[in-house]
Amino acid sequence: MTKTFTFAILHFSVAFTITYLLTGSIVIGGAVALIEPSVNTVVFYFHEKVWKRFEKNSNNTITA
C-alpha cells in the first residue's frame, strides 16, 4: 500500500503541474490533479494485484 500511496503523490504533482502549465489555471490544475490521479491510483492498485496473481500463476506453470 505504501508503493500505491507514494505513486499517488507523485501522480498528483505531475497532473497538477502539467495541467497548470497548459491552462494557467490553478482551479483546473487542482481539479485534474484530484480526479484523474485518484482514479488512476485505484486502477494501479488493482493492476498490481492482478499482475502479482499472473506472476504467481506463471511461476507455478514453469515449475510444475
C-alpha positions in Angstrom: 0.0 0.0 0.0 3.0 2.3 0.6 4.0 2.0 -3.0 0.5 2.9 -4.1 0.4 6.0 -1.8 3.8 7.3 -3.0 2.7 6.7 -6.6 -0.4 8.8 -5.9 1.5 11.7 -4.5 3.9 11.7 -7.5 0.9 11.4 -9.9 -1.0 14.3 -8.2 2.1 16.5 -8.6 2.7 15.7 -12.2 -1.0 16.0 -13.1 -1.3 19.4 -11.4 1.9 20.8 -12.9 1.2 19.7 -16.5 -2.4 20.9 -16.4 -1.4 24.2 -14.8 1.3 24.8 -17.4 -1.1 24.0 -20.2 -4.0 26.1 -18.9 -2.5 28.6 -16.5 -5.4 27.8 -14.1 -4.8 26.7 -10.6 -8.5 25.6 -10.3 -8.4 23.4 -13.4 -5.0 22.1 -12.4 -6.3 21.3 -9.0 -9.4 19.6 -10.3 -7.5 17.4 -12.8 -4.9 16.7 -10.1 -7.6 15.4 -7.8 -9.8 13.5 -10.2 -7.5 11.8 -12.8 -4.8 10.5 -10.4 -7.4 9.4 -7.9 -9.0 7.1 -10.5 -5.6 6.1 -11.9 -4.3 5.2 -8.4 -7.2 2.9 -7.7 -6.7 1.3 -11.2 -3.0 0.9 -10.4 -3.7 -0.8 -7.1 -5.9 -3.4 -8.8 -3.4 -3.7 -11.7 -0.7 -4.7 -9.2 -3.0 -7.3 -7.6 -3.8 -8.9 -10.9 -0.2 -8.7 -12.1 1.0 -10.5 -8.9 -1.5 -13.2 -9.5 -0.4 -13.5 -13.1 3.3 -13.8 -12.0 2.4 -16.4 -9.4 0.5 -18.5 -12.0 3.3 -18.1 -14.5 5.8 -19.4 -11.9 3.5 -22.3 -11.0 3.3 -23.3 -14.6 7.0 -23.2 -15.2 7.9 -25.2 -12.0 5.1 -27.7 -12.4 
